[in-house]
């Protein structure tokens, strides 16, 4: 746990983020230091896990896109090969 001054500044930042009503804010400020530190740690954990969720989704989306592009390229080659091998290729329609 950080020193009291640092803890209070971190807790003030957390309360500013939460945008609480003034009476609730005063009640939160009256909490003991251990509870304040627990709330700060919990908030950081949620932020970090949400960051990983967003990053994981972006990574999944990028992987899906690359696989889809590769699938389309292979499909175009297959369609082109099939078109050249078809009996109607070269015939006048």
Secondary structure, DSSP 8 states (H G I E B T S, - for coil): ---HHHHHHHHHHHHHHHT--HHHHHHHHTS-HHHHHHHHHHHHHHHHHHHHHHHHHHHHHHHHHHHHHHHHHHHHHHHHHHHHHSTTTT---
